[in-house]
Amino acid sequence: MRRVDAWVLAGLVAATDLPAVAAVDVRNVLVVYSNGRLLPANVEGDRGLHQVVRAPADHPVQLFYEFLDAPRFGGEAHDRVLAAYLQEKYASRPPSVVVAVRQEALGFLLRHRPGLFPGVPVVHAGVDRSAFAAMGPVPADVVGAPADYDFSPTLDLALRWHPRARRLVIVTGASKPDRAYEEQLRSEALPFEKRATVEFLDGRPTPEVLRRLGELGDDAVVFTPGMFRDGEGRDLTPYDSVRAMAAASGAPVYGAFSTQIGTGIVGGYMPSFEAIGREAGRTVNELVAGGEPASVRRPEVVPQALNVDWRQLRRWGVDPSALPHDAVVHFRPPTLLEAHRNEAIGATALLALQAGLIAWLLVEHRRRRLAEAAEQTRRLELARASRLAAAGELTGSIAHEINQPLGAILSNADAADLILESGGDRRQELRGILADIRRDDLRASEVIRRLRTALAKREVERRPFELNAAVSEIDSTLGAEARRRQSMLTVRPAPAPVPVVGDRIEIQQVLVNLILNALDAVAGLPEERRTVVVSVEQHSDRADVTVRDRGRGIAPEHLPRLFEAFFTTKRGGMGLGLSIARTLVEVHGGRVWAENGQDEGAVFHVELPTSREAADSSPEHP
Amino acid sequence: MSEAPLIHVVDDDESLRRGLLRLLRAAGFEACGYGSTGEFLLHPLPDRPGCVLLDLLMPGPSGLELQAALRQRGVALPVVFLTGHGDVASSVRAMQAGAVDFLTKPVQRHALLEALRRALDRDARERAARAEADELRGRLASLTTREREVFDGIVSGKLNKQIADELEMAERTVKLHRARVMEKLSAGSPAELGRLAERLRLLSEP
C-alpha cells in the first residue's frame, strides 16, 4: 500500500509543474514612499508603476511597499528604528531593487542602505530636481529621473491669465516639507515682484488663512502647494487644505499638484505622478532583467504639464483660447460632438459612405460615358468601313451614275460645237443645250455629294426623315447595280409618308447591305428568280422595311447566328455587314431579323419606331 | 435605194439621249431616240440603212438582251454599245454577239462618230450584199425546174452529154436550156456562171 502511495505521489509530482517545486528566483522590489499610503500623489504614482512593471518570463516580480509618512514622522531616532525594522522585515525576502519615491525616501535610503540593503540598486522617482541637486553626487547604482516641481511657470501663468491681479498671495504650511516649499517659493517668486505684490501666508492657522483668502478680490491671485500642517499644528492633507482654501478664496487659486485638480483650484504646471510612476517602472524592469544600473537609460527630468479645471477657467473668466494645445483640461463638459460621439461617428461614417458612394457613382458614370463614347466611335468607324466596303462593291454602279450625266454633258458640248461650226442662227437650240449641260453637271455633283455624305467620317445625326424617300434614294444606285448583275430590284414604297427619327445614312446603309446580300443570293439563278423586292410598310407606330429575295433561302442552322459578328457564309466575306446592320438598327430603337420566305428565298425585316414629328420628305440638298 | 441612214439611240437616260441626238443631228445624221429596249422593239422599224447606239444598262431588258432579240428577229442593224461602266465580261459578250464597238461614257465625239460610221459602212456593205444576193436569188427563181436542173449540172462541172444522160433528155435540149439559163442569169460565159453559182452558195449559207 505505502509503495503504491509513493508511486502515485511521485506520478502526481511528475505530472504537475516540476519547476514550481524547484526554488524559483523571485525578484522582490521594495517601493519606499516618503508620505502616507493614501496620498493621492502616491496612489497615482503607484498606478503608473503598476502599468509598466512586467515580470521577466522566469523571474516573477513581487512588489512591497513602505511609507515613511515623512511630514508627520521623522528624525534620526525614527530613522534608526525604521531601518532596523526594515532590515529585520526583509531579511528573508531581500529586495533586488529598491524604489525611493520623493526626496525624503531617497535621503533615508542613501543614509541607511549600506546597513540595510547593501549593493541593492536604488531607483528614485519624483525627487524634486533642485532637492536632488542639493543632495550632491549619488552612487552610480542610484538611478532615476528627477521630477520638475518648479512653481514659477504657474506663477507666471496666473499673472498672465489674470492681468488685473496686482497681488500674488502664496499659502504654505508649517511642517518640514511645507517649509521646504515655502523656501523654494520665496526664491521662485522673486522675479514676479515687479509685476505684483507677493504676499506669503506661511504657517498660519487654517481659519486665518481662509479668512484672509475670503477677503481677496479680483486684484489678486493665490498660489499654494497645499499644507501638510497648519500654524495651529493641525495635520492636514494638502488635498483637503487646498479644497478648503479654494472654497473660501475670493480670488482664483492655483496649485502645484495635478491630484488637487477638482478641489476648486484653477490649475497650474504640475508633475504627473502617474508619468513619474511609469518612468520608475521602466527603470525597474531593466534592472530586474539584469541591466546594469549605470547603463540604464532615463530622461533628465520628468517634465510638468499644464493641468486646468475647465469649470474654474469659466468661473474666473479665463479665455479658453489662451490654453496651450498640450494643456490637460479636466472637467470640460463634452461638446455636442463628444457627448454624442457614437452618433457623430455613425453620422460621419454614413455621410462619408454616402459621399463615397456618390463619388463612386460619378466616377462610374464618367467611366461609362467614356466607354459609351468609345463604343460610339468604334461603331461609327465600323459603320464607315462597312459603307466603304459596300461602295467598293458598288463601284460599277456609282461610275455608271456619274458617267451618265458626264456623257450627256460631253455630247451636248460636242453638239454645240458642231452647231456653231455649221453657222446660222440656232441660238434657241444652243440655249437648250446649255440648260441641259447645267442640269447634268448638277446631277453629277449630286451623285458625288451623296457618295461623299455616305462615306465621309461623320457624326451620327438624329433628325426626322421620311423612309420612303430614303429608300428611293438607294434605289437609284442599287437599281443600276441590280441591272449590272442582270437582276431586278423593285421598290414598293408605303402609300403614305413614313416619318422616322434617326440617321438616314445609317438606315440607308443597313438597307444597302441587305439589298446587296439579296442580290448576291439570287446571282446565278434562272432569270425569273433574280428579283429582289424592297417594301416599306407602316403598322401603327412602327415601320417595317422588308427585303425579299427569291434565292435559295437561309439554312435553318445559320438563322440564329446570322447577325453575329464574323459569321459569314460568303467566300471572302468578313461577316461584319449584318452585325453592323443590327447595331445600327438597335441604336435607332428598332430591330432587324431574318426568316425564310413562304415558298422560296429569304426575307429580312428592319423594324423602326415611327415618329410623330413631321419628317422632311425631300432629300437633302447641297 | 440610196436612202439616208437612220441612227437609233436606245438609252434610258433622257438627258443623255437628248444630248446624243443633238450631237448626231449636228453631225449630219438622222437619229431617233428610244427610252428603253421595249420601246425600240415595239416601234415599227423602217427599212432604212442605219445602226443602233445602245446603252448597256437599262431598267428592264439590257442592251445585250436587245442585241440578241434583234438577231432573233432577223434585224441586221449593226450595234454600237455605249455604257456608263463597262466591265470586261459584258464587252466580250457584246463583241462576240457582233457589236461594232463598245464605248464608255463619256465618249469622245470622234470615237463615237467613227464607230457609228463604221457601223453604217458595215450596214451599207451588208445591205448591198443582201440586195445582190436577193437579185441573184430572184434570177435563180426565174429558172424553170428543168433549167434549174441543167444549171446545177453545169455548176458542178458536168459535160452536156453527162447532163443529158442523167436527165434522160437529148443533148440538144440540154444546149437549149443552157442558153436560156445563161440568158436569164445574165452570164456571158460558163466561167461567169460558175462564179455566180459560188456567190449564191455563199449567200445561201447562214
Interface residues (C-beta under 8 A of the other chain):
Chain A: T395 G396 S397 A399 H400 E401 I402 N403 Q404 P405 L406 G407 A408 I409 L410 S411 N412 D414 A415 A416 D417 L418 I419 S422 E429 I433 D436 R439 D440 R443 G479 A480 R483 R484 Q486
Chain B: D13 S15 L16 R18 G19 L20 R22 L23 R25 A26 A27 L57 M58 P59 S62 L82 T83 G84 H85 D87 T104 K105 P106 V107 Q108 R109 L112
